[in-house]
Amino acid sequence: MLTAAIYIPAAFAEIGGCFCFWAWMRLGRSPLVLVPGCLSLVLFAWLLTFSPADNAGRAYAIYGGVYIVASLVWSWLVEGLPPDRWDILGAAICLAGAALILLAPRAHP
């Protein structure tokens, strides 16, 4: 549960921050949207440091699966595009891979 409490908010902080840049560059919004966008990206980076992974690379790999699912949820809730069955299947495969990386028994030196 701690992992979800870290990765899910981190994913939405990253997506929100990146979306602010998207809104500025692609949707013609004010450059002022970059301020909360940058703060959101800082929040994302800070949250990811609390990952239970034993190194940064694994933390990012685990996060990748959660990010994919969160991106599809964002697309649905914010942009109005619901995921199709291929999106759902692909996200499930990625999330399973992230869980394998997180939960695999490892010998620690």
SERO-4910 file (N, C-alpha, C, O; in steps of 0.05 Angstrom, whole numbers):
BEGIN
 pado doro    nc1    nc2    nc3   cac1   cac2   cac3    cc1    cc2    cc3    oc1    oc2    oc3
  Met    A     16    -24      0      0      0      0     17     25      0     10     45    -13
  Leu    A     40     25     14     57     48     15     67     54    -14     69     78    -21
  Thr    A     72     34    -29     81     38    -57     61     53    -73     67     72    -87
  Ala    A     36     45    -71     14     59    -85     12     88    -76      6    106    -91
  Ala    A     15     92    -50     13    119    -38     35    137    -48     33    162    -46
  Ile    A     56    126    -58     78    142    -69     75    145    -99     75    167   -110
  Tyr    A     72    123   -113     72    123   -142     48    136   -155     50    149   -175
  Ile    A     24    132   -144      0    144   -156      1    174   -155     -4    187   -176
  Pro    A      5    186   -132      7    216   -132     31    226   -149     29    247   -162
  Ala    A     53    211   -149     76    219   -166     68    219   -195     75    238   -210
  Ala    A     53    199   -204     45    198   -232     27    221   -239     31    234   -260
  Phe    A      8    228   -222    -10    250   -229      5    277   -227     -2    296   -241
  Ala    A     24    279   -209     40    303   -207     57    306   -233     59    329   -244
  Glu    A     68    285   -243     84    287   -268     66    293   -292     72    310   -308
  Ile    A     44    278   -294     25    283   -316     14    311   -315     13    325   -336
  Gly    A      7    321   -292     -4    348   -289     17    369   -297     11    388   -311
  Gly    A     42    364   -288     63    383   -295     69    383   -325     71    404   -337
  Cys    A     70    360   -336     75    358   -365     51    369   -381     55    381   -402
  Phe    A     27    365   -371      3    375   -385      3    406   -385     -6    418   -404
  Cys    A     14    418   -364     16    448   -364     34    457   -388     27    477   -401
  Phe    A     55    443   -393     72    450   -416     57    445   -442     59    461   -460
  Trp    A     43    423   -443     26    416   -466      6    438   -471      2    448   -494
  Ala    A     -7    447   -450    -28    467   -452    -16    493   -462    -28    507   -479
  Trp    A      8    500   -453     21    525   -462     29    523   -492     24    540   -508
  Met    A     43    501   -498     54    498   -525     33    490   -546     34    500   -569
  Arg    A     15    472   -539     -3    461   -559    -31    472   -558    -45    472   -579
  Leu    A    -39    482   -535    -66    492   -532    -68    523   -530    -89    534   -528
  Gly    A    -44    536   -532    -44    565   -532    -50    578   -505    -58    601   -505
  Arg    A    -47    564   -483    -52    576   -457    -30    595   -449     -8    595   -461
  Ser    A    -35    610   -429    -16    630   -419     10    616   -409      9    594   -399
  Pro    A     33    629   -412     57    618   -401     56    616   -370     73    602   -358
  Leu    A     37    629   -358     34    627   -329     28    598   -320     32    591   -297
  Val    A     17    582   -338     11    554   -330     37    539   -325     36    517   -314
  Leu    A     60    550   -334     85    536   -329     93    537   -300    108    519   -291
  Val    A     84    556   -285     91    558   -256     80    534   -241     95    520   -228
  Pro    A     53    529   -242     44    505   -228     55    479   -241     58    459   -228
  Gly    A     60    480   -267     72    457   -281     99    450   -269    104    427   -264
  Cys    A    116    470   -266    142    465   -254    141    455   -225    155    437   -217
  Leu    A    123    468   -210    120    459   -182    110    430   -181    118    415   -163
  Ser    A     92    423   -199     82    396   -200    104    376   -206    105    354   -195
  Leu    A    122    384   -225    144    366   -232    164    363   -209    175    341   -205
  Val    A    168    384   -193    185    382   -169    172    363   -149    185    346   -137
  Leu    A    146    365   -145    131    347   -127    135    318   -137    140    300   -120
  Phe    A    132    314   -163    136    287   -174    163    276   -166    165    253   -156
  Ala    A    184    291   -172    211    282   -166    215    276   -137    228    256   -129
  Trp    A    205    293   -120    207    289    -91    193    264    -82    204    248    -66
  Leu    A    169    260    -91    154    236    -84    168    210    -92    168    191    -77
  Leu    A    180    210   -115    193    186   -125    217    178   -108    225    155   -108
  Thr    A    229    197    -93    251    190    -75    243    172    -52    260    161    -38
  Phe    A    217    170    -47    207    153    -25    201    125    -34    190    109    -19
  Ser    A    208    118    -59    203     91    -69    217     70    -52    239     75    -42
  Pro    A    204     47    -48    217     26    -33    238     10    -49    251     -8    -39
  Ala    A    241     17    -74    261      3    -91    289      8    -80    294     28    -67
  Asp    A    306    -11    -86    333    -10    -75    352      8    -91    375     13    -83
  Asn    A    344     17   -114    360     36   -130    342     53   -148    318     46   -152
  Ala    A    353     75   -158    337     93   -174    326     80   -200    303     85   -207
  Gly    A    342     65   -213    333     52   -238    309     34   -234    290     36   -250
  Arg    A    309     18   -213    285      2   -207    261     19   -199    239     13   -207
  Ala    A    266     40   -184    245     58   -177    231     69   -202    206     70   -203
  Tyr    A    247     77   -221    236     88   -246    221     67   -262    201     72   -274
  Ala    A    233     43   -263    220     21   -278    193     14   -266    173     10   -280
  Ile    A    192     12   -239    166      6   -226    146     28   -231    123     24   -238
  Tyr    A    156     53   -229    139     76   -234    127     76   -262    105     85   -266
  Gly    A    143     66   -281    134     66   -309    107     53   -313     90     63   -328
  Gly    A    103     30   -300     77     17   -303     54     33   -291     32     34   -303
  Val    A     59     45   -268     38     62   -255     33     86   -273     10     95   -276
  Tyr    A     54     98   -284     51    121   -301     33    115   -325     16    132   -333
  Ile    A     37     92   -337     21     85   -361     -9     84   -353    -26     95   -368
  Val    A    -15     71   -331    -43     69   -323    -54     97   -316    -76    104   -325
  Ala    A    -39    113   -301    -47    140   -294    -51    157   -319    -70    174   -320
  Ser    A    -35    153   -339    -38    169   -364    -64    163   -378    -77    181   -388
  Leu    A    -72    138   -378    -98    130   -390   -121    141   -374   -141    149   -385
  Val    A   -118    141   -347   -139    152   -330   -141    183   -335   -163    193   -337
  Trp    A   -118    196   -337   -118    225   -343   -132    230   -370   -148    248   -372
  Ser    A   -124    215   -390   -136    218   -416   -166    216   -415   -181    231   -429
  Trp    A   -176    198   -399   -205    194   -397   -218    216   -381   -238    228   -390
  Leu    A   -208    222   -357   -221    241   -339   -217    271   -347   -235    287   -345
  Val    A   -193    277   -357   -187    305   -364   -192    312   -393   -202    333   -400
  Glu    A   -185    293   -411   -187    299   -439   -211    285   -453   -215    289   -477
  Gly    A   -226    270   -437   -250    258   -448   -247    235   -467   -266    228   -482
  Leu    A   -224    222   -467   -220    199   -485   -217    174   -469   -196    169   -457
  Pro    A   -238    158   -468   -237    133   -451   -218    113   -464   -215    112   -489
  Pro    A   -205     97   -448   -187     77   -459   -203     55   -473   -225     48   -465
  Asp    A   -191     44   -494   -204     21   -507   -192     -5   -496   -175     -4   -478
  Arg    A   -201    -27   -506   -192    -53   -494   -162    -57   -498   -150    -70   -481
  Trp    A   -150    -46   -519   -122    -49   -524   -106    -32   -504    -85    -40   -495
  Asp    A   -116     -8   -498   -104      8   -477   -104     -6   -451    -83     -7   -437
  Ile    A   -126    -18   -444   -129    -32   -418   -111    -56   -417    -98    -61   -397
  Leu    A   -110    -72   -438    -93    -95   -439    -64    -87   -437    -49    -99   -421
  Gly    A    -56    -68   -452    -28    -59   -451    -20    -48   -424      1    -54   -414
  Ala    A    -38    -33   -412    -33    -22   -385    -31    -44   -364    -14    -43   -346
  Ala    A    -48    -64   -367    -47    -87   -348    -21   -102   -350     -9   -110   -330
  Ile    A    -11   -106   -375     14   -119   -379     37   -103   -366     54   -114   -353
  Cys    A     37    -77   -371     57    -60   -359     56    -60   -329     77    -60   -316
  Leu    A     33    -59   -318     30    -59   -289     39    -86   -277     51    -86   -256
  Ala    A     33   -107   -291     43   -134   -282     74   -134   -282     86   -145   -264
  Gly    A     85   -123   -303    115   -121   -304    126   -105   -281    147   -112   -270
  Ala    A    113    -82   -275    123    -66   -253    121    -80   -227    138    -78   -210
  Ala    A     99    -95   -223     95   -111   -198    117   -132   -196    127   -138   -174
  Leu    A    124   -145   -218    145   -165   -218    171   -153   -210    186   -165   -194
  Ile    A    178   -130   -220    203   -116   -213    202   -109   -183    223   -112   -169
  Leu    A    180    -99   -173    178    -91   -145    179   -115   -126    192   -114   -106
  Leu    A    165   -136   -133    160   -158   -114    179   -182   -117    178   -200   -101
  Ala    A    196   -182   -137    214   -205   -142    232   -209   -118    243   -190   -108
  Pro    A    236   -234   -110    255   -240    -89    283   -235    -99    291   -245   -120
  Arg    A    298   -220    -85    325   -213    -94    345   -219    -71    340   -216    -48
  Ala    A    368   -228    -80    390   -231    -61    404   -204    -58    414   -193    -78
  His    A    406   -194    -34    418   -168    -30    446   -172    -19    450   -187      0
  Pro    A    466   -159    -31    494   -162    -22    499   -150      5    522   -151     15
***
